[in-house]
Amino acid sequence: MRVLLIRPPYTRIRGAGQVPYFPLGIGYVGAMLEKNGFEVGIYNADVPAGRSEMVFHDERDVFSQRSAAHARYKAALNNDEHPVWNEVRETLRTFKPDVVGLSILSVEYPSALKISKIAKQMNPSIKVVWGGFHPTFMPEGSLKNPEVDVVVAGEGEQTAVELMKALDTGGDLTKILGLYLKSNGGVIFTGPRPIMDDLDSIPYPARHLRLYPERYDPRNMGNIITSRGCPFRCTFCGCRNLWEKKFRRRSPENVIAELKDLVGTYRANHIFFMDDTFSLKKNYGIEMCQAIIDSGLNVVWTTDTRVDRVDDELIGYMKKAGCVYLDLGIETGSDRMSKIIKKDITREQVFSAVDIINKHDMATGAFLMAGFLEETIEDLDETFSLIRKLKVTHIALNVWDPMPGSELYDQSVTMGVVAKDADWNDFPLWPDTHFAVQMKPDEFLAKCNQIAEHVYQHNNSFMAYVRKIRPKVIALAKRDPVYLMFRLSLWIRERFLRMVGGSRAEQS
């Protein structure tokens, strides 16, 4: 049986987003299915076909561009002849799957549904399976669509194998744990699937099964995860609930073996550890760093962490092991809001963490959000105050949207800010809808624009640029000067294309 696993397009259509890394989630599922004898293809429909698809925009005007990006997304969904949907049709026609599986975030719901409809139109007997964050937390809403046959809830590797075997042989799906199924006009749940304790038993993500391999370069292939789960209780995030509030980690030996494959097979000299919190356990973090050092891989890498997990000794090990950039999830500059959203960190901890990282001459990113349900203009002023004082390399300011699986989403429904039966095929994200109910829309937007202007000036300053590239250039010069020259050539090319694209936009 042939199975096509798909990551739906989102940032590719909107024209704004991030590096399209290899999709690890369906990569793991694909590896398990291949191990059990199924023919599998992995199709990341969010990877642009070429530079012509990319939209270069002015970071200064980021919030108004968010509306424009969402408008592009809606327009594409209503255009059956959009190039992305034609590519989807060609991929289905070429691969000829018996089953299509889609891993879906809530914002990807409309494009996932579009692909499901295309698949059913081309082959009415094809089975369409949804998994990932959104279907796990919104199974009934997902299965109300006639194009969706089954929902896989939570951790999907073992469930997917049993499901495909049953679909292949005509087995009883109700005997398989972890499924939501249609039954007599309603939806039934077959029961929770126990999460896997031994992550080392899972094959490495099946990167070799990716379709359109020419679209990936070493920057896209260097992502890896060493653990699953998050024990923290942030109300804006659903990770804790997805992983059943449990934290599990891979052995350093298992991680190093995958790193060697990334470097040897895919030439990935820059690694992105995508763990929710890489340095959750100090001893494990040090052990992992020592394993990287002992391996002699000479990679440079980045990762994310919390400010209350920044430790001088651990950061020293991370620097020695090749870490050049740390992103910090700060979220708010208001200690009051930090308690309300259960981030449970303080401004004092933020400044302390940044000082430690700067001491070790590493670049630092700060992620913050605005527009929480109970946030006031005074709280937002506290965030602005923090931003002005932060000595970090890069600042990212986003506006909060309610996402299923999080405590804040449930609170939004209770308060009537989000409809209980919200239509996720046309869900109005900010600024089309205003969620910060303690602030007037115009004062909120004005404050966000004020902060965004400062962030733009900060991120585009000469010193910020030096702080960003200096640690990486030094590390790469020591480890892989050839790769350093390759990255510099890519940067020069990108800057040139941005200049050309910007001048064309001004003329049009």
C-alpha positions in Angstrom: 0.0 0.0 0.0 1.2 3.5 -0.9 1.0 6.3 1.7 1.7 9.9 0.9 2.3 12.1 4.0 1.8 15.8 3.5 2.6 19.0 5.4 0.0 21.5 4.1 1.2 24.8 2.6 0.8 28.0 4.7 3.8 30.3 4.8 4.5 29.5 1.2 1.2 30.9 0.1 1.2 33.8 2.5 4.6 34.9 1.3 5.8 35.4 4.9 7.3 32.8 7.2 10.4 30.9 8.2 13.0 28.5 6.8 11.0 25.5 5.4 12.7 22.8 7.4 12.2 19.1 6.7 8.9 18.1 8.5 10.1 15.9 11.4 6.6 14.9 12.5 5.6 13.1 9.3 9.3 12.2 8.9 9.1 10.0 12.0 5.7 8.5 10.9 7.1 7.8 7.5 10.1 6.0 9.0 7.9 3.8 11.1 5.6 3.0 8.1 8.6 2.2 5.8 10.0 -0.1 8.5 6.8 -2.0 8.5 6.8 -2.5 4.7 4.7 0.4 3.3 5.7 2.5 0.3 5.9 6.1 1.6 6.4 9.5 0.2 6.9 12.7 2.3 5.7 15.9 0.6 6.3 19.2 2.3 3.9 21.4 0.3 5.1 24.4 2.3 8.5 24.4 0.6 8.6 27.0 -2.2 9.3 25.7 -5.7 11.7 28.6 -6.3 12.7 32.1 -5.5 9.9 33.5 -7.7 7.4 32.4 -5.1 8.9 34.3 -2.3 7.6 37.7 -1.2 10.1 40.2 0.2 8.5 42.7 2.5 9.5 45.6 4.7 9.9 44.4 8.3 9.0 47.9 9.5 5.3 47.4 8.4 5.0 43.9 9.8 1.5 44.1 11.3 -0.3 45.6 8.2 1.5 43.0 6.2 0.0 40.3 8.3 -3.4 41.2 6.9 -2.1 41.2 3.4 -0.5 37.8 3.9 -3.7 36.4 5.2 -5.6 37.9 2.2 -3.2 36.1 -0.1 -3.9 32.8 1.7 -7.7 33.3 1.4 -7.4 34.2 -2.3 -5.3 31.1 -3.0 -7.9 28.9 -1.2 -10.5 30.2 -3.5 -8.4 29.8 -6.7 -8.5 26.2 -7.9 -5.8 27.0 -10.4 -3.3 28.4 -8.0 0.1 26.9 -8.7 0.3 25.2 -5.4 -2.9 23.3 -5.9 -1.8 22.3 -9.4 1.4 21.0 -7.9 -0.6 19.0 -5.3 -2.6 17.4 -8.2 0.5 16.6 -10.1 2.1 15.1 -6.9 -1.0 12.9 -6.3 -1.1 11.9 -10.0 2.5 10.9 -10.0 2.7 9.2 -6.6 -0.7 7.4 -6.8 -1.3 7.0 -3.0 -3.9 4.7 -1.5 -3.8 6.8 1.7 -3.1 10.5 2.2 -2.0 11.6 5.7 -1.8 15.2 6.7 -0.2 16.7 9.8 -2.0 19.9 10.6 -1.6 23.0 12.7 -4.7 25.1 13.2 -3.7 27.8 10.8 -3.1 25.1 8.2 -6.7 23.7 8.5 -8.0 25.5 5.3 -5.2 24.3 3.1 -5.3 20.8 4.6 -9.0 20.7 3.8 -8.3 21.9 0.2 -5.8 19.1 -0.3 -8.2 16.6 1.1 -10.9 17.7 -1.3 -8.5 17.5 -4.2 -7.5 14.0 -3.2 -11.1 12.8 -3.0 -12.0 14.5 -6.3 -9.1 12.7 -8.1 -9.7 9.3 -6.4 -13.0 8.9 -4.4 -11.7 5.6 -2.9 -8.6 7.2 -1.4 -8.4 7.3 2.4 -7.7 10.7 4.0 -6.2 10.7 7.5 -5.6 13.8 9.6 -3.2 14.0 12.5 -1.2 16.6 14.4 -2.1 19.5 16.8 -5.4 20.6 15.3 -7.1 17.3 14.7 -6.0 16.0 18.1 -7.7 18.9 19.9 -10.6 19.4 17.5 -11.4 15.9 16.3 -15.2 16.4 15.8 -14.7 19.6 13.8 -12.2 17.8 11.6 -14.4 14.8 11.0 -17.4 16.8 10.1 -15.8 17.2 6.7 -16.8 14.4 4.4 -13.3 14.4 2.9 -11.7 13.3 6.2 -12.0 9.6 7.1 -10.0 9.2 10.2 -8.2 11.3 12.9 -5.0 10.1 14.6 -4.7 11.7 18.0 -1.5 12.6 19.8 1.7 10.7 19.2 1.1 9.1 15.8 3.9 6.6 15.0 2.5 3.4 16.4 -1.1 4.3 15.7 -0.3 5.0 12.1 1.4 1.6 11.6 -1.6 -0.2 13.1 -4.1 1.9 11.1 -2.3 1.3 7.7 -2.2 -2.4 8.4 -5.9 -2.4 9.2 -6.8 -0.4 6.1 -4.6 -2.7 4.0 -6.2 -5.9 5.2 -9.7 -4.7 6.0 -9.2 -4.9 9.8 -11.4 -3.4 12.5 -10.4 0.2 13.1 -12.3 0.3 16.5 -9.6 -2.1 17.9 -6.9 0.5 17.3 -6.1 2.9 20.2 -5.7 6.6 19.4 -8.3 7.0 16.7 -11.3 9.2 16.2 -13.8 7.6 13.8 -17.1 8.4 12.2 -20.0 6.2 13.5 -23.7 6.5 12.9 -23.6 10.2 12.2 -21.3 10.9 15.2 -17.7 10.5 16.3 -16.3 7.8 18.5 -12.9 7.7 20.2 -11.1 4.3 20.4 -9.2 5.3 23.6 -5.9 7.0 24.3 -2.7 5.6 22.9 0.0 5.3 25.6 2.9 7.5 24.6 6.2 5.8 23.9 8.7 5.8 26.7 11.8 4.7 24.7 12.4 7.4 22.0 15.6 5.6 20.9 13.3 2.8 19.5 11.9 5.1 16.9 13.7 5.2 13.6 15.3 8.5 12.5 13.0 10.7 10.4 12.8 9.3 6.9 14.5 12.3 5.2 15.4 10.1 2.2 11.7 9.8 1.4 11.2 13.5 0.7 9.7 14.5 -2.6 11.2 17.3 -4.6 14.6 16.9 -2.9 16.1 19.6 -5.1 14.1 22.2 -3.0 16.1 21.4 0.1 19.6 22.7 0.8 21.8 22.0 3.9 19.9 24.8 5.8 16.6 22.9 5.4 17.9 19.5 6.5 19.7 20.3 9.8 16.8 20.1 12.2 16.6 17.5 14.9 14.8 16.9 18.1 16.4 15.3 21.2 13.3 15.1 23.4 9.5 15.2 23.5 7.3 16.9 25.9 7.2 20.0 28.1 6.4 20.1 31.8 5.7 23.8 32.0 2.2 25.2 32.0 2.1 28.2 29.7 -1.5 28.9 29.0 -0.9 30.0 25.3 0.7 26.7 24.3 -0.8 23.2 23.7 2.5 21.3 23.8 2.1 20.2 27.4 -1.3 18.7 26.6 -0.2 17.1 23.3 2.5 15.1 25.1 0.3 14.3 28.1 2.4 16.5 30.4 5.3 14.0 30.2 8.9 14.7 29.3 11.1 12.1 27.5 14.5 12.3 26.0 16.7 10.4 23.6 20.1 9.1 24.7 23.1 11.2 23.6 24.4 8.2 21.7 21.2 8.0 19.7 21.3 11.7 18.9 24.9 11.7 17.9 24.3 8.9 15.4 21.5 10.9 13.8 23.8 14.0 13.7 26.4 12.0 11.9 23.8 11.0 9.3 22.7 14.7 8.9 26.3 15.8 8.4 27.5 12.9 6.3 24.4 12.3 4.1 22.8 15.7 3.9 25.8 18.0 4.4 23.9 19.8 7.2 26.7 21.8 9.0 24.2 24.1 10.8 22.0 22.2 13.2 18.7 23.4 14.7 17.7 21.5 17.9 13.9 22.0 17.8 13.2 20.8 21.4 10.6 22.8 23.3 13.4 23.5 25.9 16.8 22.1 25.0 18.3 22.8 28.4 15.4 21.6 30.5 17.7 19.3 32.6 21.1 20.8 33.2 22.9 17.4 33.7 21.4 16.0 30.4 22.3 19.3 28.6 25.9 19.0 29.7 26.0 15.3 28.8 24.6 16.1 25.4 27.1 18.9 24.8 30.0 16.7 25.9 28.8 14.0 23.4 28.8 16.5 20.6 32.3 17.6 21.6 33.6 14.1 21.8 32.1 13.2 18.4 34.3 15.6 16.6 31.5 16.6 14.3 32.4 20.3 14.3 28.9 21.5 13.7 27.5 24.9 14.7 24.0 24.9 16.1 21.1 26.9 17.5 18.2 26.0 19.9 15.5 27.4 22.1 15.3 27.6 25.8 13.7 29.3 28.8 15.4 32.1 30.8 15.1 30.1 34.0 17.0 27.3 32.4 20.0 29.4 31.5 23.0 28.4 33.7 26.6 29.7 33.4 28.2 26.3 33.4 25.7 24.8 30.9 26.0 27.8 28.5 29.8 27.3 28.7 29.4 23.7 27.6 26.9 24.7 24.8 29.4 27.3 23.5 32.2 24.8 23.5 30.0 22.2 21.7 29.2 24.7 18.8 26.1 26.6 19.9 26.2 30.0 18.4 22.6 31.3 18.9 20.0 30.9 21.6 16.3 31.9 21.2 14.6 32.8 24.5 10.9 32.5 25.0 10.2 35.6 27.1 6.6 36.4 25.9 6.0 39.4 28.1 7.8 42.2 29.9 5.1 42.3 32.6 5.6 40.2 35.7 1.8 40.4 36.2 1.1 39.0 32.8 3.8 36.3 33.2 1.9 35.0 36.2 -1.4 35.2 34.4 -0.2 33.2 31.4 1.7 30.9 33.7 5.0 31.6 32.1 6.4 31.9 35.6 9.5 34.0 34.9 10.4 37.5 36.0 12.1 40.5 34.3 15.1 39.9 36.6 15.5 36.4 35.3 15.3 37.7 31.7 18.2 40.2 32.2 20.2 37.6 34.1 19.9 35.0 31.4 20.8 37.5 28.6 23.9 38.7 30.6 25.1 35.1 31.0 24.7 34.3 27.3 26.4 37.6 26.3 29.2 36.8 28.6 29.9 33.7 26.5 29.8 35.7 23.3 26.8 33.9 21.8 24.0 35.5 19.8 20.6 35.8 21.4 17.0 36.0 20.2 14.1 37.2 22.2 10.5 36.1 21.4 7.7 38.2 22.8 3.9 38.4 22.3 1.3 41.1 22.6 -2.5 40.9 22.9 -3.2 38.3 25.5 -6.8 38.1 26.7 -6.2 39.9 30.0 -3.3 42.1 28.9 -3.7 45.9 29.5 -2.0 48.8 27.9 0.1 49.1 31.0 1.3 45.5 30.6 2.2 46.3 27.0 4.2 49.3 28.2 6.1 47.0 30.5 6.9 44.8 27.5 8.1 47.8 25.5 10.2 48.9 28.5 11.8 45.4 28.6 12.5 45.4 24.9 14.3 48.8 25.0 16.6 47.5 27.7 17.4 44.1 26.3 20.9 43.6 25.0 20.0 40.8 22.6 20.8 40.2 18.9 17.3 39.9 17.5 13.8 40.6 18.8 10.6 39.0 17.4 7.3 40.5 18.4 4.1 38.5 17.5 0.5 39.1 18.3 -1.2 36.3 20.2 -4.0 34.3 18.5 -6.1 31.6 20.4 -5.0 28.1 19.3 -6.9 24.9 20.2 -5.2 22.7 22.8 -4.2 25.7 25.0 -5.8 26.9 28.2 -6.2 30.4 26.7 -8.2 29.0 23.8 -10.6 27.3 26.2 -10.8 30.6 28.2 -11.5 32.5 25.0 -14.4 30.2 24.2 -15.8 30.5 27.8 -15.6 34.3 27.5 -17.3 34.3 24.2 -14.3 35.8 22.4 -14.1 32.7 20.2 -17.2 30.8 19.1 -17.6 27.3 20.5 -18.3 26.0 17.0 -15.7 28.3 15.3 -15.2 27.6 11.6 -11.5 26.9 11.2 -11.9 27.0 7.4 -12.4 30.7 7.8 -11.1 31.6 11.3 -10.4 35.3 11.6 -6.9 35.8 13.0 -5.7 39.2 14.3 -6.0 41.9 13.1 -9.2 40.8 11.4 -10.5 40.0 14.9 -9.4 41.7 18.1 -8.7 39.3 21.0 -7.1 41.7 23.6 -10.4 42.5 25.2 -8.8 44.8 27.9 -7.6 47.2 25.2 -9.4 49.2 22.5 -8.4 48.0 19.0 -7.0 51.3 17.9 -4.9 51.9 21.1 -3.6 48.3 20.9 -2.6 48.6 17.2 -1.0 52.0 17.9 1.1 50.6 20.7 2.1 47.5 18.6 3.2 49.7 15.8 5.2 51.9 18.2 7.0 48.7 19.6 7.4 47.3 16.1 9.2 50.5 14.9 11.7 50.1 17.8 12.1 46.4 17.0 12.8 47.2 13.4 15.4 49.8 14.2 17.0 47.4 16.7 17.1 44.4 14.4 18.5 46.4 11.5 21.2 48.2 13.4 24.8 47.6 12.6 25.6 46.4 16.1 22.7 43.9 16.0 24.0 42.5 12.7 27.5 42.2 14.1 26.3 40.5 17.2 24.3 38.1 15.1 27.0 37.0 12.7 30.1 37.2 14.8 29.7 34.0 16.9 28.7 32.0 13.8 31.4 33.3 11.6 34.1 32.6 14.2 32.7 29.1 14.8 32.4 28.3 11.1 35.8 29.7 10.3 37.3 27.2 12.8 35.1 24.3 11.9 34.2 24.5 8.2 35.6 27.5 6.2 34.2 26.1 2.9 30.7 26.0 4.3 31.2 29.5 5.6 32.0 30.8 2.1 28.9 29.0 0.8 26.7 30.7 3.4 28.2 34.1 2.7 27.5 33.7 -1.0 23.9 32.7 -0.2 23.6 35.8 2.0 24.9 38.1 -0.7 22.6 36.6 -3.2 19.6 37.0 -0.9 20.4 40.6 -0.1 20.7 41.4 -3.8 17.3 39.7 -4.6 15.7 41.7 -1.7 17.1 44.9 -3.2 15.9 44.1 -6.7 12.5 42.9 -5.3 12.1 46.0 -3.2 12.9 48.4 -6.1 10.4 46.5 -8.4 7.7 46.7 -5.7 8.3 50.5 -5.4 7.9 50.9 -9.2 4.7 48.8 -9.4 
